């Protein structure tokens, strides 16, 4: 399998030291998250992990 990766152009093997110096992570855009009228979280799947809605009906209410 290692040979297959080396056949891809632009791929190189990183040393242990290079691997340890890598920084990265997942960028989460909470602006894509929201709530529907029933209080359910809407948006990408990660929104359920980072976002919460009140569990009450809030749309089309008469005042």
PyMOL Python script that loads the backbone (N, CA, C, O; Angstrom):
from pymol import cmd

cmd.read_pdbstr("""\
ATOM      1  N   UNK A   1       0.826  -1.190   0.000  1.00  0.00           N
ATOM      2  CA  UNK A   1       0.000   0.000   0.000  1.00  0.00           C
ATOM      3  C   UNK A   1       0.867   1.249   0.000  1.00  0.00           C
ATOM      4  O   UNK A   1       0.535   2.233  -0.661  1.00  0.00           O
ATOM      5  N   UNK A   2       1.974   1.220   0.734  1.00  0.00           N
ATOM      6  CA  UNK A   2       2.877   2.358   0.786  1.00  0.00           C
ATOM      7  C   UNK A   2       3.385   2.708  -0.611  1.00  0.00           C
ATOM      8  O   UNK A   2       3.548   3.884  -0.938  1.00  0.00           O
ATOM      9  N   UNK A   3       3.631   1.706  -1.419  1.00  0.00           N
ATOM     10  CA  UNK A   3       4.100   1.939  -2.781  1.00  0.00           C
ATOM     11  C   UNK A   3       3.060   2.694  -3.602  1.00  0.00           C
ATOM     12  O   UNK A   3       3.412   3.539  -4.424  1.00  0.00           O
ATOM     13  N   UNK A   4       1.781   2.394  -3.382  1.00  0.00           N
ATOM     14  CA  UNK A   4       0.712   3.073  -4.109  1.00  0.00           C
ATOM     15  C   UNK A   4       0.710   4.577  -3.812  1.00  0.00           C
ATOM     16  O   UNK A   4       0.510   5.383  -4.721  1.00  0.00           O
ATOM     17  N   UNK A   5       0.929   4.959  -2.556  1.00  0.00           N
ATOM     18  CA  UNK A   5       0.958   6.378  -2.194  1.00  0.00           C
ATOM     19  C   UNK A   5       2.140   7.087  -2.831  1.00  0.00           C
ATOM     20  O   UNK A   5       2.032   8.247  -3.226  1.00  0.00           O
ATOM     21  N   UNK A   6       3.251   6.405  -2.931  1.00  0.00           N
ATOM     22  CA  UNK A   6       4.438   7.032  -3.507  1.00  0.00           C
ATOM     23  C   UNK A   6       4.297   7.248  -5.009  1.00  0.00           C
ATOM     24  O   UNK A   6       5.044   8.039  -5.585  1.00  0.00           O
ATOM     25  N   UNK A   7       3.365   6.568  -5.651  1.00  0.00           N
ATOM     26  CA  UNK A   7       3.134   6.744  -7.078  1.00  0.00           C
ATOM     27  C   UNK A   7       2.272   7.960  -7.392  1.00  0.00           C
ATOM     28  O   UNK A   7       2.129   8.321  -8.560  1.00  0.00           O
ATOM     29  N   UNK A   8       1.690   8.602  -6.374  1.00  0.00           N
ATOM     30  CA  UNK A   8       0.879   9.799  -6.578  1.00  0.00           C
ATOM     31  C   UNK A   8       1.827  10.996  -6.643  1.00  0.00           C
ATOM     32  O   UNK A   8       2.692  11.155  -5.782  1.00  0.00           O
ATOM     33  N   UNK A   9       1.662  11.839  -7.672  1.00  0.00           N
ATOM     34  CA  UNK A   9       2.572  12.981  -7.808  1.00  0.00           C
ATOM     35  C   UNK A   9       2.351  13.974  -6.669  1.00  0.00           C
ATOM     36  O   UNK A   9       1.215  14.230  -6.271  1.00  0.00           O
ATOM     37  N   UNK A  10       3.436  14.524  -6.153  1.00  0.00           N
ATOM     38  CA  UNK A  10       3.371  15.501  -5.077  1.00  0.00           C
ATOM     39  C   UNK A  10       3.328  14.910  -3.679  1.00  0.00           C
ATOM     40  O   UNK A  10       3.248  15.658  -2.705  1.00  0.00           O
ATOM     41  N   UNK A  11       3.380  13.591  -3.552  1.00  0.00           N
ATOM     42  CA  UNK A  11       3.332  12.940  -2.247  1.00  0.00           C
ATOM     43  C   UNK A  11       4.744  12.615  -1.797  1.00  0.00           C
ATOM     44  O   UNK A  11       5.561  12.125  -2.577  1.00  0.00           O
ATOM     45  N   UNK A  12       5.023  12.895  -0.524  1.00  0.00           N
ATOM     46  CA  UNK A  12       6.327  12.533   0.030  1.00  0.00           C
ATOM     47  C   UNK A  12       6.123  11.981   1.434  1.00  0.00           C
ATOM     48  O   UNK A  12       5.096  12.228   2.066  1.00  0.00           O
ATOM     49  N   UNK A  13       7.097  11.240   1.909  1.00  0.00           N
ATOM     50  CA  UNK A  13       7.045  10.650   3.244  1.00  0.00           C
ATOM     51  C   UNK A  13       7.592  11.666   4.238  1.00  0.00           C
ATOM     52  O   UNK A  13       8.661  12.238   4.026  1.00  0.00           O
ATOM     53  N   UNK A  14       6.843  11.890   5.336  1.00  0.00           N
ATOM     54  CA  UNK A  14       7.276  12.819   6.373  1.00  0.00           C
ATOM     55  C   UNK A  14       8.034  12.068   7.462  1.00  0.00           C
ATOM     56  O   UNK A  14       7.680  10.945   7.822  1.00  0.00           O
ATOM     57  N   UNK A  15       9.075  12.702   7.977  1.00  0.00           N
ATOM     58  CA  UNK A  15       9.810  12.111   9.100  1.00  0.00           C
ATOM     59  C   UNK A  15       8.969  12.262  10.364  1.00  0.00           C
ATOM     60  O   UNK A  15       7.990  13.009  10.371  1.00  0.00           O
ATOM     61  N   UNK A  16       9.340  11.564  11.425  1.00  0.00           N
ATOM     62  CA  UNK A  16       8.633  11.675  12.707  1.00  0.00           C
ATOM     63  C   UNK A  16       8.636  13.121  13.193  1.00  0.00           C
ATOM     64  O   UNK A  16       7.625  13.605  13.700  1.00  0.00           O
ATOM     65  N   UNK A  17       9.761  13.810  13.041  1.00  0.00           N
ATOM     66  CA  UNK A  17       9.865  15.196  13.491  1.00  0.00           C
ATOM     67  C   UNK A  17       8.919  16.093  12.691  1.00  0.00           C
ATOM     68  O   UNK A  17       8.272  16.971  13.263  1.00  0.00           O
ATOM     69  N   UNK A  18       8.833  15.882  11.385  1.00  0.00           N
ATOM     70  CA  UNK A  18       7.913  16.662  10.554  1.00  0.00           C
ATOM     71  C   UNK A  18       6.464  16.389  10.938  1.00  0.00           C
ATOM     72  O   UNK A  18       5.642  17.305  10.958  1.00  0.00           O
ATOM     73  N   UNK A  19       6.152  15.148  11.238  1.00  0.00           N
ATOM     74  CA  UNK A  19       4.791  14.798  11.631  1.00  0.00           C
ATOM     75  C   UNK A  19       4.403  15.471  12.941  1.00  0.00           C
ATOM     76  O   UNK A  19       3.263  15.908  13.100  1.00  0.00           O
ATOM     77  N   UNK A  20       5.347  15.557  13.882  1.00  0.00           N
ATOM     78  CA  UNK A  20       5.066  16.168  15.174  1.00  0.00           C
ATOM     79  C   UNK A  20       4.851  17.672  15.065  1.00  0.00           C
ATOM     80  O   UNK A  20       4.176  18.262  15.909  1.00  0.00           O
ATOM     81  N   UNK A  21       5.414  18.295  14.041  1.00  0.00           N
ATOM     82  CA  UNK A  21       5.293  19.745  13.920  1.00  0.00           C
ATOM     83  C   UNK A  21       4.043  20.181  13.153  1.00  0.00           C
ATOM     84  O   UNK A  21       3.777  21.375  13.020  1.00  0.00           O
ATOM     85  N   UNK A  22       3.279  19.210  12.649  1.00  0.00           N
ATOM     86  CA  UNK A  22       2.061  19.554  11.911  1.00  0.00           C
ATOM     87  C   UNK A  22       1.000  20.106  12.850  1.00  0.00           C
ATOM     88  O   UNK A  22       0.804  19.589  13.950  1.00  0.00           O
ATOM     89  N   UNK A  23       0.321  21.151  12.414  1.00  0.00           N
ATOM     90  CA  UNK A  23      -0.807  21.714  13.147  1.00  0.00           C
ATOM     91  C   UNK A  23      -2.021  21.625  12.248  1.00  0.00           C
ATOM     92  O   UNK A  23      -1.907  21.724  11.026  1.00  0.00           O
ATOM     93  N   UNK A  24      -3.145  21.446  12.831  1.00  0.00           N
ATOM     94  CA  UNK A  24      -4.364  21.389  12.034  1.00  0.00           C
ATOM     95  C   UNK A  24      -5.557  21.097  12.903  1.00  0.00           C
ATOM     96  O   UNK A  24      -5.446  20.951  14.120  1.00  0.00           O
ATOM     97  N   UNK A  25      -6.668  21.018  12.275  1.00  0.00           N
ATOM     98  CA  UNK A  25      -7.887  20.723  13.000  1.00  0.00           C
ATOM     99  C   UNK A  25      -9.082  20.962  12.111  1.00  0.00           C
ATOM    100  O   UNK A  25      -8.957  21.254  10.922  1.00  0.00           O
ATOM    101  N   UNK A  26     -10.221  20.832  12.707  1.00  0.00           N
ATOM    102  CA  UNK A  26     -11.471  21.019  11.982  1.00  0.00           C
ATOM    103  C   UNK A  26     -11.961  22.439  12.233  1.00  0.00           C
ATOM    104  O   UNK A  26     -12.032  22.895  13.374  1.00  0.00           O
ATOM    105  N   UNK A  27     -12.295  23.123  11.155  1.00  0.00           N
ATOM    106  CA  UNK A  27     -12.862  24.457  11.286  1.00  0.00           C
ATOM    107  C   UNK A  27     -14.376  24.308  11.256  1.00  0.00           C
ATOM    108  O   UNK A  27     -14.940  23.788  10.294  1.00  0.00           O
ATOM    109  N   UNK A  28     -15.023  24.765  12.310  1.00  0.00           N
ATOM    110  CA  UNK A  28     -16.464  24.637  12.442  1.00  0.00           C
ATOM    111  C   UNK A  28     -17.083  26.011  12.208  1.00  0.00           C
ATOM    112  O   UNK A  28     -16.728  26.971  12.891  1.00  0.00           O
ATOM    113  N   UNK A  29     -18.008  26.117  11.247  1.00  0.00           N
ATOM    114  CA  UNK A  29     -18.680  27.371  10.939  1.00  0.00           C
ATOM    115  C   UNK A  29     -20.071  27.343  11.561  1.00  0.00           C
ATOM    116  O   UNK A  29     -21.007  26.799  10.974  1.00  0.00           O
ATOM    117  N   UNK A  30     -20.206  27.934  12.756  1.00  0.00           N
ATOM    118  CA  UNK A  30     -21.477  27.913  13.461  1.00  0.00           C
ATOM    119  C   UNK A  30     -22.507  28.843  12.831  1.00  0.00           C
ATOM    120  O   UNK A  30     -23.681  28.787  13.196  1.00  0.00           O
ATOM    121  N   UNK A  31     -22.097  29.697  11.893  1.00  0.00           N
ATOM    122  CA  UNK A  31     -23.063  30.565  11.220  1.00  0.00           C
ATOM    123  C   UNK A  31     -24.002  29.759  10.328  1.00  0.00           C
ATOM    124  O   UNK A  31     -25.043  30.269   9.913  1.00  0.00           O
ATOM    125  N   UNK A  32     -23.655  28.517  10.031  1.00  0.00           N
ATOM    126  CA  UNK A  32     -24.508  27.644   9.223  1.00  0.00           C
ATOM    127  C   UNK A  32     -25.537  26.912  10.078  1.00  0.00           C
ATOM    128  O   UNK A  32     -26.396  26.212   9.543  1.00  0.00           O
ATOM    129  N   UNK A  33     -25.461  27.064  11.396  1.00  0.00           N
ATOM    130  CA  UNK A  33     -26.368  26.379  12.313  1.00  0.00           C
ATOM    131  C   UNK A  33     -27.546  27.280  12.667  1.00  0.00           C
ATOM    132  O   UNK A  33     -27.426  28.505  12.669  1.00  0.00           O
ATOM    133  N   UNK A  34     -28.661  26.670  12.959  1.00  0.00           N
ATOM    134  CA  UNK A  34     -29.841  27.429  13.346  1.00  0.00           C
ATOM    135  C   UNK A  34     -30.862  26.535  14.005  1.00  0.00           C
ATOM    136  O   UNK A  34     -30.578  25.385  14.339  1.00  0.00           O
ATOM    137  N   UNK A  35     -32.064  27.076  14.190  1.00  0.00           N
ATOM    138  CA  UNK A  35     -33.148  26.334  14.817  1.00  0.00           C
ATOM    139  C   UNK A  35     -34.394  26.451  13.952  1.00  0.00           C
ATOM    140  O   UNK A  35     -34.632  27.488  13.333  1.00  0.00           O
ATOM    141  N   UNK A  36     -35.194  25.380  13.910  1.00  0.00           N
ATOM    142  CA  UNK A  36     -36.472  25.457  13.214  1.00  0.00           C
ATOM    143  C   UNK A  36     -37.558  25.795  14.232  1.00  0.00           C
ATOM    144  O   UNK A  36     -37.273  25.963  15.418  1.00  0.00           O
ATOM    145  N   UNK A  37     -38.794  25.892  13.769  1.00  0.00           N
ATOM    146  CA  UNK A  37     -39.911  26.298  14.634  1.00  0.00           C
ATOM    147  C   UNK A  37     -40.160  25.340  15.794  1.00  0.00           C
ATOM    148  O   UNK A  37     -40.659  25.751  16.841  1.00  0.00           O
ATOM    149  N   UNK A  38     -39.821  24.079  15.618  1.00  0.00           N
ATOM    150  CA  UNK A  38     -40.065  23.088  16.666  1.00  0.00           C
ATOM    151  C   UNK A  38     -38.900  22.984  17.647  1.00  0.00           C
ATOM    152  O   UNK A  38     -38.943  22.166  18.566  1.00  0.00           O
ATOM    153  N   UNK A  39     -37.864  23.797  17.467  1.00  0.00           N
ATOM    154  CA  UNK A  39     -36.732  23.768  18.383  1.00  0.00           C
ATOM    155  C   UNK A  39     -35.660  22.776  18.016  1.00  0.00           C
ATOM    156  O   UNK A  39     -34.809  22.465  18.849  1.00  0.00           O
ATOM    157  N   UNK A  40     -35.667  22.259  16.782  1.00  0.00           N
ATOM    158  CA  UNK A  40     -34.634  21.335  16.339  1.00  0.00           C
ATOM    159  C   UNK A  40     -33.483  22.101  15.718  1.00  0.00           C
ATOM    160  O   UNK A  40     -33.691  23.131  15.078  1.00  0.00           O
ATOM    161  N   UNK A  41     -32.270  21.602  15.905  1.00  0.00           N
ATOM    162  CA  UNK A  41     -31.079  22.209  15.327  1.00  0.00           C
ATOM    163  C   UNK A  41     -31.064  21.929  13.830  1.00  0.00           C
ATOM    164  O   UNK A  41     -31.315  20.802  13.403  1.00  0.00           O
ATOM    165  N   UNK A  42     -30.769  22.952  13.035  1.00  0.00           N
ATOM    166  CA  UNK A  42     -30.679  22.808  11.586  1.00  0.00           C
ATOM    167  C   UNK A  42     -29.260  23.139  11.140  1.00  0.00           C
ATOM    168  O   UNK A  42     -28.533  23.844  11.840  1.00  0.00           O
ATOM    169  N   UNK A  43     -28.873  22.635   9.988  1.00  0.00           N
ATOM    170  CA  UNK A  43     -27.552  22.893   9.429  1.00  0.00           C
ATOM    171  C   UNK A  43     -26.753  21.617   9.294  1.00  0.00           C
ATOM    172  O   UNK A  43     -27.304  20.520   9.384  1.00  0.00           O
ATOM    173  N   UNK A  44     -25.437  21.756   9.076  1.00  0.00           N
ATOM    174  CA  UNK A  44     -24.576  20.574   8.929  1.00  0.00           C
ATOM    175  C   UNK A  44     -24.622  19.688  10.173  1.00  0.00           C
ATOM    176  O   UNK A  44     -25.039  20.125  11.246  1.00  0.00           O
ATOM    177  N   UNK A  45     -24.194  18.459  10.015  1.00  0.00           N
ATOM    178  CA  UNK A  45     -24.296  17.451  11.076  1.00  0.00           C
ATOM    179  C   UNK A  45     -23.562  17.870  12.362  1.00  0.00           C
ATOM    180  O   UNK A  45     -23.986  17.509  13.459  1.00  0.00           O
ATOM    181  N   UNK A  46     -22.471  18.625  12.231  1.00  0.00           N
ATOM    182  CA  UNK A  46     -21.716  19.021  13.427  1.00  0.00           C
ATOM    183  C   UNK A  46     -22.474  20.030  14.282  1.00  0.00           C
ATOM    184  O   UNK A  46     -22.109  20.237  15.439  1.00  0.00           O
ATOM    185  N   UNK A  47     -23.516  20.665  13.751  1.00  0.00           N
ATOM    186  CA  UNK A  47     -24.276  21.655  14.518  1.00  0.00           C
ATOM    187  C   UNK A  47     -24.883  21.047  15.779  1.00  0.00           C
ATOM    188  O   UNK A  47     -24.970  21.720  16.806  1.00  0.00           O
ATOM    189  N   UNK A  48     -25.304  19.784  15.714  1.00  0.00           N
ATOM    190  CA  UNK A  48     -25.881  19.135  16.893  1.00  0.00           C
ATOM    191  C   UNK A  48     -24.895  19.059  18.038  1.00  0.00           C
ATOM    192  O   UNK A  48     -25.301  19.008  19.199  1.00  0.00           O
ATOM    193  N   UNK A  49     -23.615  19.051  17.738  1.00  0.00           N
ATOM    194  CA  UNK A  49     -22.594  18.936  18.764  1.00  0.00           C
ATOM    195  C   UNK A  49     -22.288  20.281  19.423  1.00  0.00           C
ATOM    196  O   UNK A  49     -21.952  20.324  20.606  1.00  0.00           O
ATOM    197  N   UNK A  50     -22.401  21.376  18.672  1.00  0.00           N
ATOM    198  CA  UNK A  50     -21.955  22.678  19.150  1.00  0.00           C
ATOM    199  C   UNK A  50     -23.077  23.680  19.376  1.00  0.00           C
ATOM    200  O   UNK A  50     -22.820  24.771  19.884  1.00  0.00           O
ATOM    201  N   UNK A  51     -24.290  23.352  19.023  1.00  0.00           N
ATOM    202  CA  UNK A  51     -25.377  24.321  19.001  1.00  0.00           C
ATOM    203  C   UNK A  51     -26.579  23.738  19.733  1.00  0.00           C
ATOM    204  O   UNK A  51     -26.813  22.531  19.668  1.00  0.00           O
ATOM    205  N   UNK A  52     -27.338  24.568  20.422  1.00  0.00           N
ATOM    206  CA  UNK A  52     -28.537  24.104  21.122  1.00  0.00           C
ATOM    207  C   UNK A  52     -29.677  25.079  20.861  1.00  0.00           C
ATOM    208  O   UNK A  52     -29.455  26.278  20.694  1.00  0.00           O
ATOM    209  N   UNK A  53     -30.891  24.557  20.828  1.00  0.00           N
ATOM    210  CA  UNK A  53     -32.090  25.358  20.612  1.00  0.00           C
ATOM    211  C   UNK A  53     -33.035  25.164  21.788  1.00  0.00           C
ATOM    212  O   UNK A  53     -33.014  24.132  22.458  1.00  0.00           O
ATOM    213  N   UNK A  54     -33.870  26.181  22.028  1.00  0.00           N
ATOM    214  CA  UNK A  54     -34.901  26.004  23.046  1.00  0.00           C
ATOM    215  C   UNK A  54     -35.925  25.019  22.509  1.00  0.00           C
ATOM    216  O   UNK A  54     -36.238  25.040  21.319  1.00  0.00           O
ATOM    217  N   UNK A  55     -36.439  24.171  23.354  1.00  0.00           N
ATOM    218  CA  UNK A  55     -37.359  23.119  22.930  1.00  0.00           C
ATOM    219  C   UNK A  55     -38.811  23.588  23.044  1.00  0.00           C
ATOM    220  O   UNK A  55     -39.608  22.984  23.762  1.00  0.00           O
ATOM    221  N   UNK A  56     -39.149  24.664  22.336  1.00  0.00           N
ATOM    222  CA  UNK A  56     -40.520  25.154  22.354  1.00  0.00           C
ATOM    223  C   UNK A  56     -40.886  25.700  20.982  1.00  0.00           C
ATOM    224  O   UNK A  56     -40.014  26.107  20.214  1.00  0.00           O
ATOM    225  N   UNK A  57     -42.142  25.705  20.688  1.00  0.00           N
ATOM    226  CA  UNK A  57     -42.629  26.204  19.409  1.00  0.00           C
ATOM    227  C   UNK A  57     -42.594  27.729  19.442  1.00  0.00           C
ATOM    228  O   UNK A  57     -43.203  28.329  20.327  1.00  0.00           O
ATOM    229  N   UNK A  58     -41.900  28.373  18.505  1.00  0.00           N
ATOM    230  CA  UNK A  58     -41.744  29.820  18.557  1.00  0.00           C
ATOM    231  C   UNK A  58     -42.126  30.520  17.256  1.00  0.00           C
ATOM    232  O   UNK A  58     -42.024  31.745  17.185  1.00  0.00           O
ATOM    233  N   UNK A  59     -42.557  29.805  16.234  1.00  0.00           N
ATOM    234  CA  UNK A  59     -42.886  30.432  14.952  1.00  0.00           C
ATOM    235  C   UNK A  59     -44.378  30.632  14.806  1.00  0.00           C
ATOM    236  O   UNK A  59     -45.177  29.852  15.326  1.00  0.00           O
ATOM    237  N   UNK A  60     -44.744  31.673  14.103  1.00  0.00           N
ATOM    238  CA  UNK A  60     -46.151  31.994  13.792  1.00  0.00           C
ATOM    239  C   UNK A  60     -47.024  32.123  15.029  1.00  0.00           C
ATOM    240  O   UNK A  60     -48.209  31.793  14.986  1.00  0.00           O
ATOM    241  N   UNK A  61     -46.462  32.592  16.115  1.00  0.00           N
ATOM    242  CA  UNK A  61     -47.264  32.809  17.313  1.00  0.00           C
ATOM    243  C   UNK A  61     -47.916  34.177  17.226  1.00  0.00           C
ATOM    244  O   UNK A  61     -47.288  35.142  16.790  1.00  0.00           O
ATOM    245  N   UNK A  62     -49.179  34.264  17.641  1.00  0.00           N
ATOM    246  CA  UNK A  62     -49.874  35.539  17.670  1.00  0.00           C
ATOM    247  C   UNK A  62     -49.623  36.191  19.016  1.00  0.00           C
ATOM    248  O   UNK A  62     -49.610  35.524  20.051  1.00  0.00           O
ATOM    249  N   UNK A  63     -49.427  37.494  18.992  1.00  0.00           N
ATOM    250  CA  UNK A  63     -49.165  38.214  20.247  1.00  0.00           C
ATOM    251  C   UNK A  63     -50.385  38.929  20.723  1.00  0.00           C
ATOM    252  O   UNK A  63     -50.350  39.586  21.763  1.00  0.00           O
TER     253      UNK A  63
END
""", "prot")
cmd.dss("prot")
cmd.show_as("cartoon", "prot")
cmd.util.cbc("prot")
cmd.orient("prot")
